[in-house]
Amino acid sequence: MVKGSIVSELATVEAIHLRAGEVSLVLQVVEGAVPRIAFWGPELPDLTPDTLLTLCDAQWPPLQDADGIDGSMCPGIIPLASDGWMGRPGLVGRRAMGKGWAPRLRTSSVTTDSGHFVTTEGKRYEGQTKQGSRVVLGGTGVITFHLLDEEVGLFVDLDVEMLPSGMMRMKATLINTDDVADYELDELALMVPIPLEADEILDFAGRWGRERDPQRSPVRAGCHLREGRRGRTGFDAPGTMFCGEQGFSFAHGRLWALHVAHSGNVRSWVERMATGVQVIGGGELLMPGEISLKPGESYASPWIYVQTANGLDAAARCLHSWERSLASHPSAMRPVALNVWEAVYFTHDLDTLKSLADKAAQIGIERYIVDDGWFLGRRDERRALGDWTVDPDVWPEGLHPLIKHVRSLGMQFGLWFEPEMISGDSNLAREHPEWIMRARNDALPIEKRFQQVLNLAIPEAWEHVRTQIDAIISEYQIDYIKWDHNRDLIDAGDTRYGGQAGIHKQTAASYRLIDRLREDHPGLEIESCSSGGSRIDLEMVQHVQRFWLSDCIDPVERQSIQRWSSQVLAPELMGTHVASERSHTTGRVADLSYRLGTAIWGHMGFETNLLDVDDEELKIMSQWVSFYKENREFLLTGDIVRRSIADGSLWLHGVVASDQSRAIYGMSCVSRSPMAPRGLIMLPGLRAGTRYRVLPVLIGDGPRGLILPKWGNGIVMDGSALTRSGIHTPMILPDQMMLIDVQEID
């Protein structure tokens, strides 16, 4: 159970200081208790061993609380009542007859996965050391605390990792060490302290077509708790929960944030105690009886990611840096895509689809995607999920004629699947009704989207789906899969165990299936879609290469959806498409330039029925696609900046090169204002002392009704003047966007 090389026994290590990305994390090992975080915030440079121990001591409250009760209220990373914590507990479970419900974990040893730390015995790995100081001074890496409750029969590996970007993540693995008795686990959650200056919460709500809608609230005494019970991340998921100084914004205000990286049920919270202690925590939300550990069995919590930064932009850039370091992360040279769904829906006709491909090639599209409706018996959304073979009635020669035509035009080919679902009216359901998830023997769960959930935790079901999808990929050399997931998991039980809750196992099986297909087909890209953006989280980020943000592509709605999705996703992971003139979800009519200008800030694509677009509009589309291709590597590798201008009726979204040599900004008018024009706009992220040329980017006729100030002919200004004084806003109408290109000059 002890992994890695032993750094020290408990009696030797008392404090550990990790730092990276201008962030410090001080961990304290307390004898007889769970390790705690003594400090987490802006970097504390050059702490000596003695001052580090003093810092830890200074964090402890009086030995008696206001009620005169002896003991401390400094909770550990896994908060327990046995450590004096009276808030939400981190470990909840029991054995038969309610025994073992009050765990008391103690740190038995501390290990590391590498040699990047220093012990007090004088062993020098990296950093500083002082004989007998009982501290560890190091940089990044994984520290594992091994926790034990011998009486209850529990062992926990608690991993704490400081990432090079300055983001920190934590995970706990619980092992039932009893020789005989099972352990029923209800919750294993992790928590970090935050200062009382963090007095405002930002998290997110939403619904279908309106994902990641921001909401703010003050921190009050008690617990601000968000729970997701949908079996998927959810439209209404809080996403990353932020807690910061009142009024913290994109550019300013110290904030602390937590994200539970899991695609099933989760909970997260901010809690303020009457004792003056404030924490932010989270973990997987386990259904009753979902995790029952037999002797020797273990449960691993999701990774919990936490950040502290000055402003939301800094937090986003830190996260994007980590995402771009992942082995699964895609190249920035993202191919411009066309998805044919809004053009044809379920009506698949070879000649029509070939004509769409011709139009796509004409404007420079590089990836062509056939959505729902290609497989056996699929004429509408009421049937056939699970029967993943090409329908011979619609495709008598298979997909070969279409794919051959698409590839002759120089485009990749992608295909839609919904592997985790099953239609009641399908061959698979008739052959294997026991593969449908249910909690009761006498009734199926209520249908949503005319479908049920296929239990991928059943090995035979998992293999059936894998084999069918593998056969399609192999026969047609599919480049890309749009992986959909169109319903919540309601009463999602496993029939093999009398309907026992199975969401945890289903989520893990989905990850395994995605990973296996990509392992068997190198170069295959997979997009996560879940009725739009209902499964976006930092665990799924490590398995797929793209996310469909929302089924709503109305550019007015997408301005907000993309703005806040970029808080958790790097731009190259975001599917940002050009909508039809009249939105299929809102009915709103939007100008072509606004639709195109909104789509360039991620992985650009089209949903528009190109057969209904006239030659002049096709020409403008082609010009925007060319602009995107010329600039996509820059747009999808730079640092994002976001601002609200004047009274908030103008939004600025920009990308700045890491060396600050260039920036492209988009200024969007999201509402009317009593002011016209709206004063000065500062351009953030530029370098003082550097001269920049500032030019508007006008493609086609430019945005309707635009009147440029004097600088519209091009000006040269110093970076400090652009960021501190700025340039005057143009006259711009609602639902219009203009681009500003800023480049360093010699």
FIPAZA-29657 format. One line per field, with one value per residue (C-alpha): residue in one letter; x negated, z, y negated. Coordinates in steps of 0.25 Angstrom, whole numbers, plus 2048, in hexadecimal, padded with zeros to 3 digits. Layout:
N
rest	A/...
east	X/...
up	Z/...
north	Y/...
This chain:
746
rest	M/V/K/G/S/I/V/S/E/L/A/T/V/E/A/I/H/L/R/A/G/E/V/S/L/V/L/Q/V/V/E/G/A/V/P/R/I/A/F/W/G/P/E/L/P/D/L/T/P/D/T/L/L/T/L/C/D/A/Q/W/P/P/L/Q/D/A/D/G/I/D/G/S/M/C/P/G/I/I/P/L/A/S/D/G/W/M/G/R/P/G/L/V/G/R/R/A/M/G/K/G/W/A/P/R/L/R/T/S/S/V/T/T/D/S/G/H/F/V/T/T/E/G/K/R/Y/E/G/Q/T/K/Q/G/S/R/V/V/L/G/G/T/G/V/I/T/F/H/L/L/D/E/E/V/G/L/F/V/D/L/D/V/E/M/L/P/S/G/M/M/R/M/K/A/T/L/I/N/T/D/D/V/A/D/Y/E/L/D/E/L/A/L/M/V/P/I/P/L/E/A/D/E/I/L/D/F/A/G/R/W/G/R/E/R/D/P/Q/R/S/P/V/R/A/G/C/H/L/R/E/G/R/R/G/R/T/G/F/D/A/P/G/T/M/F/C/G/E/Q/G/F/S/F/A/H/G/R/L/W/A/L/H/V/A/H/S/G/N/V/R/S/W/V/E/R/M/A/T/G/V/Q/V/I/G/G/G/E/L/L/M/P/G/E/I/S/L/K/P/G/E/S/Y/A/S/P/W/I/Y/V/Q/T/A/N/G/L/D/A/A/A/R/C/L/H/S/W/E/R/S/L/A/S/H/P/S/A/M/R/P/V/A/L/N/V/W/E/A/V/Y/F/T/H/D/L/D/T/L/K/S/L/A/D/K/A/A/Q/I/G/I/E/R/Y/I/V/D/D/G/W/F/L/G/R/R/D/E/R/R/A/L/G/D/W/T/V/D/P/D/V/W/P/E/G/L/H/P/L/I/K/H/V/R/S/L/G/M/Q/F/G/L/W/F/E/P/E/M/I/S/G/D/S/N/L/A/R/E/H/P/E/W/I/M/R/A/R/N/D/A/L/P/I/E/K/R/F/Q/Q/V/L/N/L/A/I/P/E/A/W/E/H/V/R/T/Q/I/D/A/I/I/S/E/Y/Q/I/D/Y/I/K/W/D/H/N/R/D/L/I/D/A/G/D/T/R/Y/G/G/Q/A/G/I/H/K/Q/T/A/A/S/Y/R/L/I/D/R/L/R/E/D/H/P/G/L/E/I/E/S/C/S/S/G/G/S/R/I/D/L/E/M/V/Q/H/V/Q/R/F/W/L/S/D/C/I/D/P/V/E/R/Q/S/I/Q/R/W/S/S/Q/V/L/A/P/E/L/M/G/T/H/V/A/S/E/R/S/H/T/T/G/R/V/A/D/L/S/Y/R/L/G/T/A/I/W/G/H/M/G/F/E/T/N/L/L/D/V/D/D/E/E/L/K/I/M/S/Q/W/V/S/F/Y/K/E/N/R/E/F/L/L/T/G/D/I/V/R/R/S/I/A/D/G/S/L/W/L/H/G/V/V/A/S/D/Q/S/R/A/I/Y/G/M/S/C/V/S/R/S/P/M/A/P/R/G/L/I/M/L/P/G/L/R/A/G/T/R/Y/R/V/L/P/V/L/I/G/D/G/P/R/G/L/I/L/P/K/W/G/N/G/I/V/M/D/G/S/A/L/T/R/S/G/I/H/T/P/M/I/L/P/D/Q/M/M/L/I/D/V/Q/E/I/D
east	800/7F4/7EF/7E3/7D6/7D8/7D5/7D6/7DE/7E8/7DF/7D5/7DE/7E7/7E8/7E7/7E6/7E9/7E9/7EA/7F1/7F0/7F8/7F4/7FA/7F6/7FA/7FA/7F9/800/7FD/80A/812/814/80A/80F/80C/805/804/809/807/7FD/7EF/7E7/7D9/7CD/7D3/7C9/7CC/7CE/7D7/7DF/7E2/7E5/7EF/7F6/7F7/7FD/808/80E/81A/81B/81B/829/834/83F/847/83B/839/82B/825/822/82A/820/826/81D/81E/828/830/834/83B/830/827/831/838/847/84A/84C/844/83B/83C/84A/84C/84F/84E/85A/863/85E/850/843/84B/841/834/827/81C/80E/802/7F9/7EE/7EC/7E6/7E3/7E4/7D6/7CA/7CE/7CF/7C6/7C6/7C0/7B7/7AD/7B1/7B0/7BA/7BC/7BE/7B9/7B7/7B5/7B1/7BC/7C6/7D0/7D5/7D5/7D2/7D5/7DB/7E5/7E9/7F2/7F2/7F9/7FE/801/80C/811/81C/819/825/82F/826/824/818/817/80D/80F/808/805/7FE/7F9/7F9/7EE/7F9/7FC/809/80A/812/816/81B/81E/81E/826/822/82A/820/829/828/837/840/845/844/850/84B/854/84A/83B/839/82D/82C/823/824/826/825/831/82D/833/841/848/84B/84C/851/85A/868/86F/878/878/874/86F/863/85A/862/85A/860/85A/85E/858/851/85A/859/85D/85B/85C/85E/860/863/864/86D/86F/864/85D/856/863/868/86A/85C/855/849/83D/842/83B/83A/833/832/83F/840/834/834/82D/821/821/824/81E/826/826/82C/830/834/838/833/83E/848/853/859/851/853/84B/84D/848/84A/848/848/84B/83D/837/833/837/834/837/839/83F/83F/847/856/858/866/86B/863/85C/84E/84D/83F/83C/82F/823/82B/829/830/829/82F/82F/823/827/820/81E/819/816/813/815/821/828/820/813/81B/81F/811/80B/816/813/804/807/811/807/7FD/805/802/810/810/812/80A/80D/80F/81D/824/830/83D/84A/855/861/86B/873/872/879/87D/881/883/877/875/868/86A/86D/862/858/85D/85B/84D/84A/84F/846/83A/83D/83C/830/836/82C/835/843/84C/858/861/86C/875/86B/86C/876/885/882/88C/88F/88B/895/88D/880/876/86D/86D/860/860/862/871/871/87E/878/86A/86B/85C/859/852/847/84D/84F/841/83A/840/83D/82E/82D/830/824/82D/82D/839/840/84C/856/858/860/859/85E/86D/877/885/890/894/886/881/877/882/88A/87E/879/884/87B/870/87A/877/882/884/890/894/8A2/8A0/896/892/89A/896/88F/88C/893/887/881/873/86B/863/855/850/855/849/851/858/84B/845/851/851/842/842/84D/846/838/83E/843/837/82E/837/838/82B/833/82B/834/840/84B/84E/85C/862/871/877/876/873/880/882/875/874/86C/875/86A/86B/879/87A/86E/86A/860/85D/84F/84B/853/84A/83D/841/844/836/830/838/834/825/825/82B/820/815/81A/81B/80F/813/822/828/834/83E/846/854/85F/86C/862/859/85E/851/846/83C/82D/82D/834/82A/81F/827/82D/827/833/840/84D/851/860/86A/86E/865/86C/860/867/868/85A/853/856/855/847/843/845/842/834/832/831/82D/821/827/822/82B/838/840/845/84E/854/863/86E/874/880/87C/882/883/887/88D/884/87F/870/867/85D/851/856/857/84A/842/848/843/834/831/830/830/838/843/850/85E/864/86B/861/86B/874/869/867/85A/857/858/850/845/845/845/839/832/835/830/823/821/823/819/80F/810/815/808/807/816/815/808/808/80C/81B/81F/82E/834/841/840/847/855/853/85A/84D/845/837/831/822/816/808/7FC/7F3/7E8/7F2/7EE/7FC/80A/818/824/833/83C/84B/857/860/86A/86E/869/86D/85F/85B/84F/84A/83D/830/82C/81F/818/813/806/7FD/7EE/7EA/7DF/7E3/7E9/7F5/7FD/80C/815/824/827/832/836/840/848/845/84F/85C/85D/84F/849/83A/832/826/81D/825/81B/810/807/7FA/7FA/7F2/7F7/7F9/801/80A/80C/80E/814/819/820/82E/83A/840/84F/854/862/867/864/858/849/83D/82E/822/814/808/7FA/7EC/7E4/7D5
up	800/802/7F4/7F0/7F8/806/809/818/823/82B/836/82C/823/828/81D/80D/805/7F6/7EC/7DD/7D4/7DF/7E8/7F6/7FD/80B/810/81F/825/832/83B/83D/832/823/81C/81B/812/81A/80E/800/7F8/7F2/7F2/7FF/7FA/801/80E/817/81F/82C/826/81F/82C/833/828/82A/839/837/82F/83B/843/852/859/85E/855/858/85F/868/861/861/853/846/83A/82F/826/81E/80F/812/81D/828/835/83D/839/83F/832/833/825/819/81B/811/814/816/817/820/822/825/831/830/835/831/82D/835/82E/834/82A/82D/824/825/81A/80F/801/7F4/7E5/7E2/7E9/7E8/7F7/803/810/81E/81F/816/809/7FE/7F2/7ED/7F4/802/80F/81D/827/831/82C/829/81C/80D/804/7F5/7E8/7E0/7E1/7E8/7F7/7FD/80B/810/81A/823/82C/832/83B/82F/825/81B/813/80B/801/800/7F3/7F3/7E6/7E3/7D4/7CC/7C9/7D8/7D8/7E2/7E2/7ED/7ED/7F7/7F6/801/804/80D/815/81E/81C/81C/81C/810/811/80C/806/805/803/801/7FF/800/805/805/80E/808/80F/814/80A/7FF/802/7F4/7ED/7DE/7D8/7CC/7C9/7BC/7B4/7A6/79C/7A7/7AD/7B7/7BC/7C6/7D4/7E0/7EF/7FC/805/811/81E/81B/80E/800/7FA/7EB/7E7/7DA/7D9/7CA/7C8/7BF/7C2/7BE/7B8/7C6/7CB/7D3/7CB/7D2/7DF/7E2/7EF/7F0/7F4/7F2/7E3/7DE/7CF/7C3/7C6/7D5/7E2/7E9/7E8/7EC/7E4/7E4/7D9/7DB/7CF/7CD/7C2/7CB/7D8/7E0/7EB/7EF/7F9/801/810/81A/829/835/839/82E/826/817/80D/7FF/7FC/7F3/7EE/7E7/7EB/7EE/7ED/7F9/7F9/7ED/7F3/7FC/7FE/801/809/801/7F7/7F5/7F0/7E9/7EA/7DE/7DC/7E3/7DC/7E4/7DF/7E5/7DC/7DA/7D1/7C9/7BD/7C4/7CA/7BC/7B6/7C1/7BE/7AF/7B1/7B8/7AD/7A3/7AA/7A9/7A0/79A/797/788/77F/77D/76E/770/763/75F/760/75A/762/759/764/762/753/752/760/75E/74F/749/73A/733/728/733/73C/730/72C/73A/73A/72D/733/73F/737/730/73C/742/74C/750/757/754/75E/75C/769/76E/764/75D/764/763/764/769/762/76F/77D/782/77E/77B/785/787/779/774/766/759/754/747/743/743/740/736/733/742/745/73B/72F/738/740/732/72D/73A/73A/72B/72F/73A/746/752/755/763/768/774/77E/78B/791/7A0/79C/797/790/795/787/782/77F/78B/795/790/791/79E/7A6/7B3/7AE/7B0/7BD/7C7/7D6/7D7/7D0/7CE/7C6/7BD/7C1/7BA/7AC/7A7/799/796/79C/7A8/7AD/7A8/7B4/7AF/7BD/7B7/7B0/7A5/7A2/7A2/799/790/78E/78C/782/77A/77A/777/76B/765/768/762/755/752/759/761/765/76F/778/77E/78B/790/79D/79D/7AA/7B9/7C0/7C8/7D1/7CB/7D1/7CE/7CC/7CF/7DE/7E0/7DA/7E3/7DF/7D3/7CF/7D4/7CD/7C0/7C0/7C2/7B7/7AD/7AF/7AD/7A0/79A/79E/798/78B/78A/78E/783/778/77A/775/777/77E/786/78A/796/794/79F/79A/797/7A2/7AE/7B0/7B1/7BC/7BE/7BE/7B1/7AC/7AE/7A5/799/790/78E/795/78F/798/795/78B/78A/780/780/780/78A/794/790/795/7A3/7A2/79B/7A5/7B1/7AB/7A9/7B8/7B8/7A9/7A1/794/78B/793/790/784/77F/773/769/76B/761/75E/766/772/773/783/785/778/778/76B/76C/762/75B/760/76E/76C/766/770/77C/776/775/784/785/77B/770/768/761/763/759/74D/742/737/73B/73B/72F/728/72F/73D/739/735/742/749/741/745/754/753/74C/757/762/75B/75A/769/76F/775/77C/780/786/78E/793/7A1/7A2/7A7/7AA/7AE/7B0/7AA/7AE/7B4/7B0/7A3/79B/79E/79A/798/793/792/795/790/79C/798/797/789/783/787/780/788/785/789/78A/78C/795/799/796/79F/7A2/79E/78F/78D/79A/79E/79E/79D/7A3/79C/7A7/7A7/79F/7A3/7A7/79F/793/786/780/774/776/76A/769/762/758/750/745/748/757/762/75E/763/767/768/76C/773/76E/771/768/75D/766/771/778/787/793/79A/7A7/7A1/79B/7A8/7B1/7A8/79C/790/78D/78B/77D/77B/77A/77A/783/77F/777/779/774/774/778/774/77C/778/77D/773/773
north	800/7F7/7F2/7EA/7E8/7E4/7D6/7D7/7DD/7D5/7D1/7CB/7C2/7B7/7AD/7AE/7A1/7A3/797/795/78A/780/788/78E/79A/79D/7AB/7AE/7BC/7BD/7C9/7D1/7CA/7C8/7BE/7B0/7A4/799/790/78F/782/779/77E/77D/77C/781/787/78C/799/792/787/792/799/78C/789/796/793/785/78B/793/78C/78C/799/796/791/787/792/795/7A3/7A8/7AB/7A5/7A1/7A3/7AD/7B7/7B9/7C4/7BD/7C6/7C3/7CB/7BF/7B5/7B2/7AF/7AC/7B5/7C1/7C7/7D6/7DC/7EB/7F6/805/80E/80A/7FC/7FF/7F8/7EB/7E2/7E3/7DE/7DD/7DB/7D9/7E5/7E1/7D7/7DB/7D4/7D9/7D2/7CC/7BE/7BC/7BA/7C1/7BD/7C9/7C1/7C8/7BE/7C0/7B2/7A5/7A1/7AA/7A8/7B3/7B6/7AC/7B6/7AF/7B2/7A7/7AA/7A6/7AE/7BD/7C7/7C8/7D4/7D5/7E3/7E2/7EE/7F1/7FF/800/7FE/805/7F9/7F5/7E8/7E4/7D4/7CF/7C0/7BB/7AD/7AB/7A3/799/796/79E/7A8/7B5/7C0/7CE/7D8/7E7/7EF/7FD/807/80E/816/825/828/81C/814/805/7FD/7EF/7E4/7D8/7D6/7C7/7BD/7AF/7A3/797/789/77C/774/769/772/76E/76F/77C/77D/78A/78E/793/796/79E/7A4/79A/790/797/791/785/77D/77A/773/773/76E/778/77A/782/791/799/795/7A3/7A6/7B5/7BB/7C8/7C9/7D4/7CB/7BD/7B6/7A9/7A3/7A8/79E/7A1/79A/794/787/77F/772/764/75D/758/761/760/765/75B/759/75F/76B/777/786/790/79F/7A9/7B7/7BF/7C9/7CC/7D2/7CD/7C3/7B9/7AC/7A2/796/796/78B/78F/787/789/780/78C/78C/798/79C/7AB/7B5/7C4/7CE/7CF/7DE/7E4/7ED/7FA/7F6/7F9/805/80A/818/81B/816/80E/7FF/7F3/7E7/7D9/7D0/7C7/7B9/7AE/7A1/793/786/77A/76B/76A/774/772/777/783/787/785/78E/799/798/79A/7A7/7AB/7A9/7B2/7BE/7C9/7CA/7BB/7B8/7AF/7A1/7A3/7A7/7AA/7A1/7AA/7AC/7B4/7B7/7B8/7AB/7AD/7BB/7C0/7CE/7CD/7D4/7D3/7D6/7CB/7C0/7C4/7C4/7B6/7B1/7B7/7AF/7A2/7A5/7A7/79A/792/799/7A3/7AE/7B8/7BD/7C4/7CC/7CB/7D4/7DC/7E5/7F2/7FE/7F9/7EB/7E2/7DA/7D9/7E4/7F0/7F8/7F3/7FE/804/7FE/804/7FC/7FC/803/7FD/7EF/7F3/7FF/7FE/7FA/7ED/7EF/7E6/7DA/7DC/7DE/7D1/7C9/7CE/7CB/7BC/7BD/7BE/7C7/7CF/7D0/7D7/7D6/7E1/7E2/7EE/7ED/7ED/7F7/7F6/7FF/801/807/814/813/810/81C/825/820/819/81C/813/807/800/800/800/808/816/812/805/7FD/7EF/7E4/7E2/7D5/7D3/7E0/7E7/7EF/7F1/7FC/802/802/808/815/81B/821/814/80C/816/816/807/806/811/80A/7FC/802/809/7FC/7F5/800/801/7F3/7ED/7E3/7D7/7D1/7D5/7CC/7D4/7D0/7D2/7CD/7D1/7D0/7DD/7DF/7EC/7F1/7FE/80B/817/820/81B/81A/80B/806/7F8/7F8/7EA/7EB/7F7/7F2/7E6/7EE/7F7/7EB/7E6/7F4/7F5/7E8/7EB/7F9/7F4/7E9/7F3/7FC/7F1/7E7/7DA/7DB/7CF/7CF/7C4/7C4/7C0/7C2/7BB/7B0/7AC/7B5/7BD/7B3/7B6/7B7/7C6/7C7/7BD/7C8/7D2/7CA/7BF/7B6/7B2/7AE/7A2/7A1/7A5/796/790/782/779/770/77C/781/774/778/787/786/77B/783/791/78B/78B/79A/79D/798/792/79E/7A7/79F/7A2/794/795/78C/78C/78B/77D/780/788/796/795/786/782/775/770/76C/765/76E/766/767/776/778/76E/776/783/780/780/790/79C/795/79D/79B/7A0/798/79E/79A/79E/792/788/77F/77C/76F/775/781/777/770/77E/782/775/777/786/781/777/782/78B/780/77D/78A/78E/780/780/78E/78D/77F/779/775/768/764/756/74F/741/735/739/747/746/749/755/757/765/766/76F/76A/771/776/76D/761/75F/75F/75F/761/75B/75D/752/756/74D/756/74C/73D/732/724/720/71F/721/727/720/727/735/73A/746/74F/758/74F/74C/73E/738/73F/739/73F/73D/73D/740/744/751/750/75C/75A/74E/74E/74E/747/738/737/729/729/71E/717/723/72C/729/72F/729/72C/72B/730/73C/734/72A/734/73C/730/725/72D/729/724/72D/72D/72B/739/73F/74A/758/754/757/751/756/74E/753/74E/752/74E/746/743
